[in-house]
């Protein structure tokens, strides 16, 4: 009897700091088809340096789980075109990245979109749907 013990093992988690940004291609996809596949492909993704991806055993195209105290989402990993500093990752400003943003404003009145602390690991789960994200944003208080 051949059992797949790998499915019982949890993937190692790594600390990352996520920086969100705006992107012209993402903005175009948002305008042309807010809920379409192109928008989802550009939004439900995280860009990381080749060095970090190798260290974490992540390949471009892999699904990864990103978690912190505010949310847990699954997105697609992409290798950055530039060699980014270690420990930094980038996500376009979207419902996926916004779900990880703290509601704490530290007296500024604006949440911190540029400095999101999270943990990342490989995942076999499907990419988090926009429906699931919207339900999380609208949960009763």
N, C-alpha and C positions, 0 to 999 in steps of 0.2 A: 504494500500500500504506500503510494507516494504522496506525502503531504507537503503542501507549500507552507513551510514554517515562516517564510519571509512576510507573509501577510499578517502575521502576529507581531512582528517586530516593528517598533515605532522608529521612524526615520529620525536621525539626530537633528536637533534644532540649533540654529545659529542666530546670534544677535545681529540685527541690522538697523541702520538708521535710514528712513525713507524720506526723500525730498520729492515734493510734488511740483509739477510744472505745467505750463500751458503749451499746446502744440498746434500748429496750423493745420496739420492733417487730421488731427482729432477734432478740431473745431469744424472742419469741412464735413466730416462724417456725422457730427452732431447735427449740423444744419440740414444735411441732405436726408438723413434717416436716423433719427434719435435712438430708435430701438433696433436698428439693423445689425447685421453681422459685422460689418466693417467697424462700426462704433464699438461694439463689444470687443472685437479683436484688439483694437487700439486702447481700450479702457481697462480691460481685465488682464493687464500685463504689468510685469515689473522688469526693468532693465538693470542688469548688474555687470560688474567687470568680469572679464574672462578669468582673471586670477581668483576672485571670490567664488565664481561658479565652480571652478576646478576644485578648490579647497572644500567646498560644500557638496561635491558630487552631483551637481546640477548641470544639465545640458540645456542648450537653447531649445525651447519647445516643450520642456518638462512642465508639468503642473506642480505648483508649490503652494503650500498653506502658509499664510501670513497671519500671525496672531499677536494681539496685545490685550490690554485690559478692556478694550472697547469693542473689539470684534475679532472674528476669525473668518478669513476669506480664502478662496482658492483661485489663483490666477495663473497665467502662463509666464514662464521665465524667458527672458530674451537677453542675449549677450549685447552689452552696450557697444556702440561703434567706437567709443573712446575708452582709453584705459583709465577708468574712474579710480579714485582713492579707495582703499580697502574698507569694507564695512558700510559703504554707502550704496543705496539703491534708489532708483528713480521710478516714479509712477506719474502718469498724466493725471491731472486733476479731474476726478470722475466720481461717480457713486462708490466705486470699489475702493479707491484711496480715501475718500471722505469717510467711509465707515470706520477707518482706523484712527481718525482724528479725535483727540480729547475734547471734551466739552469745557475743560478748564481754560480760562482765558488769561489768568494771572493778572487780572485788573486792567487788561488792555481792551477787553470787549471783543477781541477777535481770536479765534482758535489758532493754534500753531500748525500750519500746513507744511512747513519746511523742515521739521525736525521730529519725525514720528519714530519713536522707538518701538521695535517689534521683534518677533522671532520668526524665522523662516525654516521650513523643512520640505522635503519632497513629499508629494501627495499623490495618491491614486484616485482621490475624489474628483468629481466633475467640477469644472469652473463654476464658481458661485453665480447664480442667475440674478439678473436685474430684479426679477420679482421678489426673490428672497431678500435682497438688499432693501428694497422699498418697504417690505413688511417689517424689517428690523427698524427702519427709520420712523415708522408710524406706529410702533407698539405703544399701548396705553401707558400712561404715567401712573 
